[in-house]
Amino acid sequence: MIIDNINLNLLRVFECVYRTKSMTDAAKELHLTQSGVSQNIKHLEEILDLQLFDRVKQRPIPTYKAHGLYKKTSIYLYELESAIAELTGQEEELSGCVSMGFPVEFGNNLIIPILANLALKHPHISYKIKYGGLSTLSEMLLKGEVDIAIFSGVGALDKQIENVAVRDETMILCCTKDYFEATGGKKKFDKDYFESLEYVELLEDAALVKSWFRHHFNVTRPNIKVRATLMNVRGVARMITAGMGVGILPQHTIERLQNEGHKLHLYNQDTKPFVNTISMAFLTGRTLSPAAIKIKKMLGDSLKKQ
């Protein structure tokens, strides 16, 4: 049998190079030298009499034969690792780099602390973090630049991307107390009053504010004035605290601003809170490493509990 001539370590090296798309990254994960990884790949190619990688600009590009080999070997390697851990009664040792993408504010406030805690429990796991919005993160997933993406809001996703809701994020309309007093200090939840205010918006075409009006007043085309549109939560928060107008922020961002000493007025309402769904996304059909699979589950569980 051909398998008699193949050392299991050769398949492990192949799996790592294929998944990381880099001899250098594979060497770091496997605690080998880059030349050692290259020699192992060359040895495997000689045994199989196949070219598994094309070398383009010093990067390994998988051939179509490599795609087929990875699809099979990755599954068996991961199952073998789990089976041995179960039989020996040991916790599965997780190692390797997990690449993730998420929005800056939500990620830094909520996801990073969870990942840091998981890293303490699994010291051989490392992270590669990227930031972006829905469209940017979707593109990263399709290009294989991230294993897992977490995004907020609703938008069109490629059919290859699967997403699972992991958290509902409460969104609150707020402004500085000075701005509140300057605009009449009206506390009654009244549509005409809210249409008289000036808004700082997170999304193009005032999509978030319009959704807020639709949620509370069943109005699809509110008559509003947008003073500024920014593409990230931190920018919106800076505009609001500078007294530019009112805006909608996640509850965790408001709590951070209040802890920093900002005096905010929150337009609390008696109706059902306005929420934004946080989803975890990954590429359908892409085989994730054991570390990525475990992190995906633990992170999802942690976000659901918060």
Buried (B, 14 or more C-beta within 10 A) or exposed (E): EEEEEBEEEBBBBBBBBBBBBBBEBBBBBBEBEBEBBBEBBEBBBEEBEEEBBEEEEEEBEBBEBBEEBBEEBBEEBBEEBEEEBEEEEEEBEBBBBBBBBBBBBBBBBBBBEBBEEBBEEBEEBBBBBBBBBBEBBBBBBBEEBBBBBBBBBEEEBEEEBBBEEBBEBEBBBBBBBEBBEEBEEBEEBEBEBBBBBBBBBBBEEBBBBBBBBBBBBEBEEBEBEBBBBBEBBBBBBBBBBEEBBBBBBBBBBBEBBEEEEBEBBBBEEEEEEBBBBBBBBBBEEEBBBBBBBBBBEBBBEBBEEE
